Amino acid sequence: MNFFREQSAINQQTRWLYLWFGLAVIVLIFVINLIVAKYTINISKDNPLVSSGFGRMIWYSTTSLWVSAGVLVVIITNYIKVRANLRNGAQIASEMNAVDISSFNSSVGSQEHINITRLRNVVEEMSIATGILVPRIFLMQDDVSINAFAAGYSQADCVIGVTQGALDKLSRDELQALVAHEIGHILSQDMRVNMELTAVLSGLMGLVSFGWMIIRSQARAKSKDKVQALLIAVLFIIGGSFTYFLGRMIQSKISRKREFFADIHAVRLQRLALPMGNLLRKLAADTGSDARLREDNQLLYQHFMFSGPFSSLFSTHPPIK
């Protein structure tokens, strides 16, 4: 295969998936606008908002425009909030229960010291080989599975995290393949792609949460606008949930494609295919291969790590076989 042609093709496909997802969000807002307009305006031949060319189709009303603006505000506000939190790789690692071992001191000669020193050396070797700054290194001490992640918005603030299980179960060559895979993500800026999509998805979930908030606030209300408010809330929940579902599928498809390419990066960096093959075989046989993330971080950070099942629409990685 031609490495650079494949890389260009994957980037082009990612851009198209971005475009389709953006169009889905625009369609969501437009449909909500139409439904609210249909509900809030009395259809009349004399109504200036009715398009004469399309019968009695109502395109917008004052209420529908305000609702559409509210949808945008909710999505953008949540997007900005999550995007700001995801820029800092060290903060992401901390929220994934990882500790910084870049300057960690342990008893010289202990197995812990040997493992951590080996990991530091491997990260430095792979960073030098690719010409990037050596990222900070984090360890998920409570995770006995074989796993790793790269996080951060740019090379300047990126970090690499490795589980305790990877340190204990992998040979040096296999650990090097695992780190090289994560370095491949850094080189391809895959973390930025995942972070941007995660932020947009969080914005859509904010829309769903806002819909439920309206329902709770109107539960005991007796105002004449209660039915209208509940309609808007249901539209928020259904529209946000559907677009979120679509976005998760797109994000997972992008992630699976880029995981293949990170493996190719690793093989190119090592100049060997066998360590990556052995790593994947060990991963397949590992009984604790699912990422151990806190429940509140599961949806937000699962695209950073190997996370099963590997056969669903939302699989973050292709099947190991």
LOFI-286916 format. One record per residue (C-alpha): residue number from 0; residue in one letter; chain; y, x, z. Coordinates in Angstrom, 3 decimals, padded with zeros to 6 digits. Layout:
N
REC:NUM:A:A:Y:X:Z;
...
END
This chain:
321
REC:0:M:A:000.000:000.000:000.000;
REC:1:N:A:003.628:001.014:-000.518;
REC:2:F:A:005.021:001.197:003.019;
REC:3:F:A:008.681:000.703:002.148;
REC:4:R:A:008.016:-002.106:-000.323;
REC:5:E:A:006.007:-003.950:002.324;
REC:6:Q:A:008.753:-003.362:004.868;
REC:7:S:A:011.341:-004.821:002.488;
REC:8:A:A:009.106:-007.833:001.777;
REC:9:I:A:008.637:-008.576:005.489;
REC:10:N:A:012.387:-008.331:006.130;
REC:11:Q:A:013.060:-010.649:003.169;
REC:12:Q:A:010.530:-013.178:004.485;
REC:13:T:A:012.150:-013.020:007.918;
REC:14:R:A:015.550:-013.798:006.390;
REC:15:W:A:014.106:-016.819:004.578;
REC:16:L:A:012.503:-018.124:007.764;
REC:17:Y:A:015.849:-017.686:009.518;
REC:18:L:A:017.478:-019.726:006.754;
REC:19:W:A:014.949:-022.552:006.949;
REC:20:F:A:015.291:-022.730:010.708;
REC:21:G:A:019.091:-022.818:010.424;
REC:22:L:A:018.815:-025.665:007.919;
REC:23:A:A:016.510:-027.535:010.319;
REC:24:V:A:019.153:-027.323:013.075;
REC:25:I:A:021.846:-028.571:010.644;
REC:26:V:A:019.620:-031.468:009.570;
REC:27:L:A:019.000:-032.316:013.245;
REC:28:I:A:022.737:-032.579:013.925;
REC:29:F:A:023.302:-034.614:010.728;
REC:30:V:A:020.512:-037.092:011.534;
REC:31:I:A:021.825:-037.575:015.084;
REC:32:N:A:025.281:-038.156:013.585;
REC:33:L:A:023.924:-040.812:011.178;
REC:34:I:A:021.953:-042.698:013.818;
REC:35:V:A:024.833:-042.766:016.297;
REC:36:A:A:027.236:-043.859:013.555;
REC:37:K:A:024.879:-046.654:012.486;
REC:38:Y:A:024.662:-047.891:016.058;
REC:39:T:A:028.355:-047.653:016.982;
REC:40:I:A:030.005:-049.211:013.912;
REC:41:N:A:029.782:-052.821:012.805;
REC:42:I:A:028.834:-052.832:009.151;
REC:43:S:A:031.577:-054.437:007.113;
REC:44:K:A:032.651:-054.347:003.498;
REC:45:D:A:036.166:-053.646:004.714;
REC:46:N:A:035.072:-050.726:006.914;
REC:47:P:A:036.692:-047.572:005.477;
REC:48:L:A:033.838:-045.439:006.861;
REC:49:V:A:031.249:-047.195:004.711;
REC:50:S:A:030.419:-045.434:001.458;
REC:51:S:A:030.726:-047.915:-001.383;
REC:52:G:A:028.595:-045.686:-003.594;
REC:53:F:A:025.606:-045.913:-001.280;
REC:54:G:A:025.663:-049.549:-000.284;
REC:55:R:A:026.283:-049.974:003.403;
REC:56:M:A:025.393:-046.471:004.471;
REC:57:I:A:027.517:-045.295:007.405;
REC:58:W:A:028.147:-041.570:007.388;
REC:59:Y:A:030.094:-041.046:010.592;
REC:60:S:A:032.153:-042.623:013.337;
REC:61:T:A:034.445:-041.301:016.036;
REC:62:T:A:031.594:-041.517:018.558;
REC:63:S:A:029.087:-039.838:016.241;
REC:64:L:A:031.462:-036.935:015.595;
REC:65:W:A:031.957:-036.442:019.331;
REC:66:V:A:028.193:-036.570:019.879;
REC:67:S:A:027.614:-034.038:017.071;
REC:68:A:A:030.243:-031.785:018.591;
REC:69:G:A:028.508:-032.135:021.955;
REC:70:V:A:025.167:-031.140:020.379;
REC:71:L:A:026.760:-028.008:018.936;
REC:72:V:A:028.428:-027.137:022.232;
REC:73:V:A:025.157:-027.493:024.190;
REC:74:I:A:023.175:-025.404:021.672;
REC:75:I:A:025.827:-022.683:021.339;
REC:76:T:A:026.482:-022.476:025.103;
REC:77:N:A:022.798:-022.000:025.904;
REC:78:Y:A:022.416:-019.585:022.991;
REC:79:I:A:025.273:-017.390:024.213;
REC:80:K:A:024.002:-017.459:027.793;
REC:81:V:A:020.431:-016.432:026.916;
REC:82:R:A:021.526:-013.919:024.277;
REC:83:A:A:023.738:-012.178:026.830;
REC:84:N:A:020.830:-011.960:029.286;
REC:85:L:A:018.445:-010.633:026.627;
REC:86:R:A:020.689:-007.771:025.515;
REC:87:N:A:019.797:-005.622:028.515;
REC:88:G:A:016.300:-004.197:028.130;
REC:89:A:A:016.149:-003.000:031.739;
REC:90:Q:A:017.006:-006.481:033.012;
REC:91:I:A:014.289:-008.034:030.854;
REC:92:A:A:011.763:-005.510:032.190;
REC:93:S:A:012.805:-006.318:035.753;
REC:94:E:A:012.338:-010.044:035.154;
REC:95:M:A:008.877:-009.278:033.769;
REC:96:N:A:007.938:-007.738:037.143;
REC:97:A:A:008.147:-004.148:035.873;
REC:98:V:A:009.548:-001.173:037.801;
REC:99:D:A:011.443:001.792:036.367;
REC:100:I:A:009.305:004.943:036.443;
REC:101:S:A:011.607:007.133:034.339;
REC:102:S:A:012.410:009.123:037.469;
REC:103:F:A:009.525:007.937:039.636;
REC:104:N:A:008.098:010.495:042.077;
REC:105:S:A:004.517:010.415:043.313;
REC:106:S:A:002.238:012.877:045.039;
REC:107:V:A:001.606:015.853:042.760;
REC:108:G:A:-002.043:015.960:041.722;
REC:109:S:A:-002.725:012.307:042.510;
REC:110:Q:A:-004.164:010.078:039.787;
REC:111:E:A:-000.986:008.023:039.860;
REC:112:H:A:001.088:011.157:039.220;
REC:113:I:A:-001.218:012.227:036.382;
REC:114:N:A:-001.095:008.804:034.684;
REC:115:I:A:002.677:008.447:034.935;
REC:116:T:A:003.289:012.010:033.742;
REC:117:R:A:000.987:011.406:030.789;
REC:118:L:A:002.867:008.207:029.907;
REC:119:R:A:006.245:009.966:030.099;
REC:120:N:A:005.008:012.749:027.853;
REC:121:V:A:003.643:010.296:025.307;
REC:122:V:A:006.907:008.288:025.184;
REC:123:E:A:008.928:011.487:024.762;
REC:124:E:A:006.621:012.740:021.985;
REC:125:M:A:006.833:009.520:020.004;
REC:126:S:A:010.610:009.294:020.476;
REC:127:I:A:011.110:012.861:019.250;
REC:128:A:A:008.804:012.184:016.286;
REC:129:T:A:010.994:009.267:015.195;
REC:130:G:A:014.368:010.737:016.134;
REC:131:I:A:015.401:008.018:018.591;
REC:132:L:A:016.711:008.340:022.119;
REC:133:V:A:013.928:008.442:024.699;
REC:134:P:A:013.820:004.881:026.109;
REC:135:R:A:013.546:004.157:029.811;
REC:136:I:A:009.958:003.572:030.890;
REC:137:F:A:008.796:000.644:033.015;
REC:138:L:A:005.430:-000.072:034.614;
REC:139:M:A:003.935:-003.490:035.360;
REC:140:Q:A:001.998:-002.358:038.420;
REC:141:D:A:000.375:-005.714:039.193;
REC:142:D:A:-000.979:-006.292:035.683;
REC:143:V:A:-004.504:-004.969:035.147;
REC:144:S:A:-004.637:-006.031:031.498;
REC:145:I:A:-004.023:-003.681:028.569;
REC:146:N:A:-000.524:-004.525:027.439;
REC:147:A:A:002.921:-003.155:026.638;
REC:148:F:A:006.330:-004.309:025.437;
REC:149:A:A:009.600:-003.052:024.011;
REC:150:A:A:012.823:-004.783:025.022;
REC:151:G:A:016.526:-004.339:024.399;
REC:152:Y:A:019.003:-005.352:021.718;
REC:153:S:A:019.513:-001.889:020.238;
REC:154:Q:A:018.066:001.596:020.419;
REC:155:A:A:020.733:002.558:022.944;
REC:156:D:A:019.564:000.066:025.588;
REC:157:C:A:015.884:-000.328:024.696;
REC:158:V:A:013.070:000.165:027.186;
REC:159:I:A:009.308:000.437:026.916;
REC:160:G:A:007.048:-001.203:029.470;
REC:161:V:A:003.348:-000.544:029.982;
REC:162:T:A:000.878:-002.294:032.268;
REC:163:Q:A:-001.128:-000.563:034.970;
REC:164:G:A:-004.267:-001.637:033.126;
REC:165:A:A:-003.197:000.320:030.040;
REC:166:L:A:-002.661:003.465:032.134;
REC:167:D:A:-006.038:003.119:033.818;
REC:168:K:A:-008.183:002.108:030.838;
REC:169:L:A:-006.801:003.981:027.816;
REC:170:S:A:-007.378:007.545:026.700;
REC:171:R:A:-004.353:009.660:025.836;
REC:172:D:A:-004.718:008.991:022.083;
REC:173:E:A:-005.065:005.249:022.671;
REC:174:L:A:-002.064:005.226:024.997;
REC:175:Q:A:-000.150:007.115:022.321;
REC:176:A:A:-001.122:004.430:019.769;
REC:177:L:A:000.083:001.717:022.153;
REC:178:V:A:003.439:003.457:022.712;
REC:179:A:A:003.781:004.226:018.982;
REC:180:H:A:003.279:000.512:018.288;
REC:181:E:A:006.206:-000.313:020.591;
REC:182:I:A:008.299:002.466:019.043;
REC:183:G:A:007.554:000.786:015.710;
REC:184:H:A:009.091:-002.423:017.060;
REC:185:I:A:012.204:-000.464:018.070;
REC:186:L:A:012.520:001.162:014.640;
REC:187:S:A:012.154:-002.201:012.862;
REC:188:Q:A:014.542:-003.925:015.312;
REC:189:D:A:011.873:-006.532:015.988;
REC:190:M:A:013.185:-007.021:019.524;
REC:191:R:A:016.531:-008.167:018.119;
REC:192:V:A:014.798:-010.674:015.821;
REC:193:N:A:012.775:-012.084:018.724;
REC:194:M:A:015.791:-012.177:021.026;
REC:195:E:A:017.958:-014.040:018.519;
REC:196:L:A:015.268:-016.657:017.902;
REC:197:T:A:014.519:-016.951:021.622;
REC:198:A:A:018.214:-017.569:022.296;
REC:199:V:A:018.382:-020.305:019.632;
REC:200:L:A:015.227:-021.943:021.013;
REC:201:S:A:016.735:-021.870:024.496;
REC:202:G:A:019.776:-023.622:023.064;
REC:203:L:A:017.543:-026.383:021.714;
REC:204:M:A:015.785:-026.692:025.063;
REC:205:G:A:019.233:-027.004:026.610;
REC:206:L:A:019.745:-030.012:024.352;
REC:207:V:A:016.542:-031.592:025.677;
REC:208:S:A:017.577:-030.876:029.276;
REC:209:F:A:020.984:-032.430:028.620;
REC:210:G:A:019.264:-035.557:027.278;
REC:211:W:A:017.195:-035.912:030.461;
REC:212:M:A:020.325:-035.353:032.527;
REC:213:I:A:021.993:-038.298:030.758;
REC:214:I:A:018.955:-040.500:031.410;
REC:215:R:A:018.963:-039.617:035.116;
REC:216:S:A:022.694:-040.266:035.387;
REC:217:Q:A:022.351:-043.669:033.682;
REC:218:A:A:019.238:-044.773:035.583;
REC:219:R:A:021.181:-046.893:038.063;
REC:220:A:A:024.317:-047.450:036.027;
REC:221:K:A:025.321:-050.986:035.036;
REC:222:S:A:028.044:-050.218:032.540;
REC:223:K:A:028.105:-051.868:029.131;
REC:224:D:A:027.769:-048.440:027.507;
REC:225:K:A:024.454:-047.737:029.251;
REC:226:V:A:022.300:-048.618:026.213;
REC:227:Q:A:024.444:-046.444:023.967;
REC:228:A:A:024.214:-043.513:026.390;
REC:229:L:A:020.445:-043.887:026.666;
REC:230:L:A:020.120:-043.968:022.876;
REC:231:I:A:022.050:-040.727:022.593;
REC:232:A:A:019.907:-039.175:025.340;
REC:233:V:A:016.675:-040.134:023.554;
REC:234:L:A:018.030:-038.686:020.305;
REC:235:F:A:018.805:-035.420:022.118;
REC:236:I:A:015.296:-035.242:023.596;
REC:237:I:A:013.381:-036.154:020.425;
REC:238:G:A:015.566:-034.121:018.065;
REC:239:G:A:015.714:-031.088:020.339;
REC:240:S:A:011.957:-031.171:021.011;
REC:241:F:A:011.033:-031.471:017.331;
REC:242:T:A:013.358:-028.668:016.235;
REC:243:Y:A:012.188:-026.506:019.155;
REC:244:F:A:008.568:-027.083:018.063;
REC:245:L:A:009.477:-026.066:014.510;
REC:246:G:A:011.387:-023.025:015.767;
REC:247:R:A:008.454:-021.870:017.913;
REC:248:M:A:006.189:-022.050:014.854;
REC:249:I:A:008.660:-020.006:012.801;
REC:250:Q:A:009.151:-017.466:015.594;
REC:251:S:A:005.401:-017.039:015.981;
REC:252:K:A:004.909:-016.615:012.236;
REC:253:I:A:007.619:-013.925:012.140;
REC:254:S:A:006.128:-012.240:015.209;
REC:255:R:A:002.617:-012.096:013.716;
REC:256:K:A:003.901:-010.532:010.501;
REC:257:R:A:005.905:-007.898:012.337;
REC:258:E:A:003.001:-007.062:014.667;
REC:259:F:A:000.948:-005.957:011.677;
REC:260:F:A:003.799:-003.734:010.603;
REC:261:A:A:004.200:-002.216:014.086;
REC:262:D:A:000.545:-001.158:013.867;
REC:263:I:A:001.274:000.508:010.524;
REC:264:H:A:004.229:002.324:012.117;
REC:265:A:A:001.911:003.574:014.860;
REC:266:V:A:-000.624:004.937:012.393;
REC:267:R:A:002.138:006.691:010.433;
REC:268:L:A:003.556:008.249:013.600;
REC:269:Q:A:000.180:009.514:014.817;
REC:270:R:A:-001.094:010.393:011.345;
REC:271:L:A:-004.360:008.860:012.550;
REC:272:A:A:-005.898:005.387:012.300;
REC:273:L:A:-008.779:005.825:014.750;
REC:274:P:A:-006.723:005.656:018.009;
REC:275:M:A:-005.172:002.323:016.972;
REC:276:G:A:-008.607:000.988:016.011;
REC:277:N:A:-010.066:002.059:019.352;
REC:278:L:A:-007.103:000.542:021.189;
REC:279:L:A:-007.604:-002.823:019.510;
REC:280:R:A:-011.333:-002.730:020.247;
REC:281:K:A:-010.613:-002.107:023.915;
REC:282:L:A:-008.042:-004.886:023.875;
REC:283:A:A:-010.581:-007.281:022.379;
REC:284:A:A:-013.114:-006.382:025.078;
REC:285:D:A:-010.566:-006.479:027.904;
REC:286:T:A:-011.240:-009.465:030.167;
REC:287:G:A:-007.633:-009.426:031.366;
REC:288:S:A:-005.938:-009.273:027.968;
REC:289:D:A:-003.457:-012.113:028.601;
REC:290:A:A:-000.001:-011.051:029.737;
REC:291:R:A:000.616:-011.748:033.442;
REC:292:L:A:004.137:-013.162:033.319;
REC:293:R:A:005.819:-015.220:036.003;
REC:294:E:A:005.570:-018.894:035.096;
REC:295:D:A:009.345:-019.231:034.696;
REC:296:N:A:009.338:-016.333:032.183;
REC:297:Q:A:006.236:-017.318:030.208;
REC:298:L:A:007.930:-019.095:027.301;
REC:299:L:A:010.970:-016.818:027.263;
REC:300:Y:A:009.191:-013.467:027.144;
REC:301:Q:A:005.698:-014.104:025.757;
REC:302:H:A:006.690:-012.822:022.302;
REC:303:F:A:007.240:-009.358:023.781;
REC:304:M:A:003.563:-008.859:024.668;
REC:305:F:A:-000.005:-009.554:023.608;
REC:306:S:A:-000.414:-013.163:024.648;
REC:307:G:A:-003.335:-015.464:023.849;
REC:308:P:A:-004.783:-017.561:022.488;
REC:309:F:A:-004.646:-015.685:019.197;
REC:310:S:A:-005.672:-018.579:016.971;
REC:311:S:A:-002.978:-021.205:017.555;
REC:312:L:A:000.222:-021.993:015.641;
REC:313:F:A:002.139:-020.360:018.485;
REC:314:S:A:000.133:-017.128:018.606;
REC:315:T:A:002.503:-014.206:019.012;
REC:316:H:A:000.023:-011.730:017.522;
REC:317:P:A:-002.518:-011.954:014.682;
REC:318:P:A:-006.219:-012.188:015.594;
REC:319:I:A:-007.372:-008.826:016.965;
REC:320:K:A:-010.293:-008.684:014.528;
END
